[in-house]
């Protein structure tokens, strides 16, 4: 026979009542993605050709794709009918 032990109920209550830190970002997702791609592109421009530059330019392309997806998903054309 296997015996199971439960933790004290106070432990579970404390974990469930802990408040999350919910602060809103100062910039929108679109603005953050645009800033990231601009900064990464500028950093890549200063690097010599090589693996590190290619990896950074790939991140730029990923950021641009994410920005485009966010723009499409938040467009009014995709809103549910009212």
Buried (B, 14 or more C-beta within 10 A) or exposed (E): EEEEEEEEEEEEEEEEEEEEEEEEEEEEEBEBBBEBBEEBBEBBEEBEEEEEBEEBBEBBEBBBEBBEEBEEEEEEEEEEEE
